[in-house]
Amino acid sequence: MSAKILKKKNLWAALAVVPVVALLAGCAGASGGADDETVKIGVVGASDPYWADYTEAAAAEGITVEIVDFAEYTQPNPALTNGDIDINQFQHLVYLADYNVSSGEDLTPIGATAIYPLGLYSTKITDIADLGEGDTVAVPNDASNLARALLLLQSADLVTLKDGGSIFTTLDDVDTDKSKVTVTALEASLTATSLPDVDAAVINNDFVEKAGLKFEDALIKDDPSDESALPYVNVFATRAEDKDNKTYAKLVDIFQTTKAVTDGVLDVSGGSAVLATTSAADLQAALATVEEDTAAQK
């Protein structure tokens, strides 16, 4: 094992995801300086009930939160960059790294929320073994989730990846001659709605229930508690100049320590999410590593 690989392995091991086993009934105490402040937070899935609990908990700490909903993953980061919102909370580190490297921006994680499993769903079959040769599987087309979806399909022997697979795998890495299914890539919000037209689809957590599906109906899913899933921890992100903003740090703390919120996160994930409290410093160190690797792939 090379020194570089060993260093990264040790980094991911150090950034242990901390499952929240027992949580305080209320949010953490205020540290002052947040009275009457309004903060706009961009999300994908503002209809999730826990956001109402979150804004109520924030108000109790003197912070007015406005939840701004976006329909697609491609929207919240440019909105944050442009100053239309103050924080966003919808993405994992791999997605954030790809955005920063591709756009030349420096959006920064300031707190963790959870790691969500990625699952394969179908309205035509109930067992993964029923997928036949040449059947079509839809996957998200954004770079980070595409790679994760292809790794999931490889784990079930549905595709073979020429390079063995990594967080940078693309459709070009699929060995079609050795793969059982045909893969088609769609915008993430469309993979669920494509189910009538394909045999199965890898669907991001945000869109599962909106499509009338149940998390327990996934034919296969990855393991969010596995060490290799750490780059996929979801985060609060803000502009780099705001990374030490005390009000924003308090909002992270409110999310992580308000029982109604964390219970809500688990509920909308069907109990599948692994809650995380990885520190801002560790998240930023992890992001730097993923950005370095991402830049090397460009």
N, C-alpha and C positions, 0 to 999 in steps of 0.2 A: 504493500500500500504506500503510495507516495505521500510525502509530507503535506502536500496541498490537500489531498483527499482526507488524510488523517485530521488535519486542522479543521476541515469542514465538518467531519463526522463528530468531532469533539464539540464544535459549536452547536450543532443541532442537538446533541445530547444535553448540552448545558441549558438550552432553551426549553426546558421541560414544560410541557403543557400541564397546567395545574387544574385537575378536575375540581369543581366546587361541590364538595360533599355536604358541607353545612354552611349555611349563609345566614347573615343577620336578617331579621325580619324587616328592618328599615335600611335606609341608605346611611353612608358614613357621614359624620358630622361635617358641617361647613367650616371652611378655613377663612371665610371673610372675603370681601372685595368683589362679590359677584352680584350684589343687589341690583335688580331692575335691568340686568344685562340680557339681551336677546341674542341667541346663537342659532344660526341656521345649519342644520345637519342634513346632508343629502343621503338618501337611502334608496335601495331598490326593494320595494315591498313595504310601503308605509302603512298598509292595511293590517299588518301583523299586530295583534292586540297589545303586545308588550310595549309598543311605542307610546301608547296612551299612558300606561303605567310609568314609563320612563319620563315623559314630559311632566307628569304630576309630581314625581319624586324630585326632579330638577327644580320645579317651581317651589317646592318646600325648602329648597336650599337657596332661593332667591335668584334662580336663573330661569329666564323664559326661553324655552326651546321651541323652535319652529322646525318641524320635520318636513323636508322637501322631497317629494317622491319623484323617482326617475323610472322610466319604463325599461331602459336598456343599460347594460353595464358600460357601454361606451360613453355615457353622458356625465356621470358624477365627477370624474377626474377633471375634464375640461372646465366644468362649472366651478370646481374648487380652485383650479389654477387661475381662472378669470375673476375670482372674488365674488361670484354669485352666491356661494355658500361659504361657511366658515370651516366645516368639518365634513367628511363623508365617512360612511360606515357601510361597506357593501363588499369589500374585496379582500383577497388574501395577499400575502407578500409577493408571490410569484406574479400575480396580475399587476400589482403596484410597480414592481421592478421593471416589468416589460413596458409599462406606460412611461415611467421616468426615462428609461434608456431610449425609447423610441421618440419621445417628445423633447428630450433635453431638459425636462423639469426635475424638481427635487421635492416632490410631495413626500411627507415623512410620517411614519406610524407613531402614534403616541399612546396606544393601548390596545390590548387584545380583547376579543370577545369569545370566539369559539372556533373550532374546526368542525366542518360539516362533511359527512360522507357524500361521495358522488355515486349515484346509482343508475342502473340500467332498467328501463321500464318498457312494458309492452301492453297493448290492448288486444293483442292477437294470440299470445301464448302465455302460459303460466309457469313454464319451466325453461331454464336456459338451454337444456338439451334439445328443446324443440326448434331452436334456430337452425335452419338448414343451410346447405351450401349455397352461396350467392345471395342470401337474404340481405336486406339493406338495413343498416344501423345508422341513425343520425347522431351526431356529436356536436357540441358547441364549437364555434369556429374561432373564438378568440384564442390566442396562442397558448396561454397558460392552461385554460380548461380543456383545450383540444389535446394537449399532451397528456394531461391527467386522465382524460377519457380513453385515449388510446392505450395507456398503461393498464387501465381497468379492463379493457377488452382483451388485452394480451394475457392478463392474469387468468382469464376464463378460457384461454386457448381459442379465442374467436379471431384474433389477428396475430400476425407475427411481425415484429418490428426489426428492421435490418440492423439497427445499431443497438438492439437490446432494450432501448427505451430510456428516456430521461425527461426532465421537466422541459426540454426544448424539442421534443419529438414533434414532427409534423406529418401530414398525410403522405409526403414524399418518402417517409421512412417506413411506410407500410409495405411489406412484401406481399403483393397481391396474389402471387402464385402459391404462396404457402398459407394464405389467410382463408378462413372459412366464410367470413361475411364481407360484404362490400360496405365501405364507410363513406358517408356523405356528411359534410360539415355545414351547419346552419347557424345563424345568429342564436345566441343562447336562449333567448325568450321564445324562439320558434321551435325548439326541439320537441317540446311537449305537444304543441299544436300540430306537429308533423306526424304524430302517431297513427292517424288513419291512413297515411300514405307510405309509411315505412313499417318494417317488422319489429323494430325496437328502437329506443332512443336513450342516450345518456342525458339526464336532465338535472340541471343544477337545483340545489335545495330550494331556492327562492320560488321556483316555478312548479314544484311538484303538486302542492295542494291547490294551487290556482288552476291546475289542469284537471282537477277532480280526482287526482290520484292519491294513494296512501303510501307513506314511506315504507310500510311493511310489505308492500307489493313489489318492491325492487327485486328483480331477478338476481342481481349481484350488486354489491357495493364495496367500496374500499373501506379501510379501517382508519378512522380519524385519530385513533390513539396510538397508531404505529409511529415510530420515530421518523420514518420517511415522509409522514404527512405534515411535519412541522412547518415547512415553507408555505403550507396552505392554511395557516392560522389567519382568521379574519381579523381586521384591525380597524380602529379609528385612525383616519389620516387627516393631516392638515398641511398648510403651506409651511415650508421649512422655517420661515421667520416666526412662526407661531408655535413651534414645537415645545417651548417652555411656558406657554400661556397657562397660568394657574387655574383659570376658569375651565379651560378645556381639559386639564388634568382632573379636575373635580368631576367633570361630566363622565370621564372614563370610570372613575371610582364609583360614581352613582350607578352606572350600568352594571358594574361587576359585583356590587354589594347590595343591590336592591332585590330582595327575594322575588317579588312579583315579576320583575324583569327577567331574571335568570330562569325562573320557573316557566315564564312565557317563551323564552328562547328554546328551552327543552321541549315545550309543548308543541310549538310549530314545527319542530324538527322530528316529531314523533319519538322523542327521547333519544335520538341518534347523535345529537351534537355532543362534543366534548368541550365543556367550558374552559376558558383559559384566562390566566391573569399574568402572562408574560410581561415583564417590565418594558417601558418605553426604550430604555437603553439597550436591552437585549434585542428588541425588535429592530431597532435601527442598525445594530451590528449585523443582524441576520439579513436585513434588506441590502446592506452594502455588499455582502457576500453574493447574494443572488443577482444583484445588479452587475457585479463584476463578471459573473458567469454569463449573464444575459448579453452584456456588451461583447463578450468574446465570440458569441454565436452570430452576431449581426454581420 
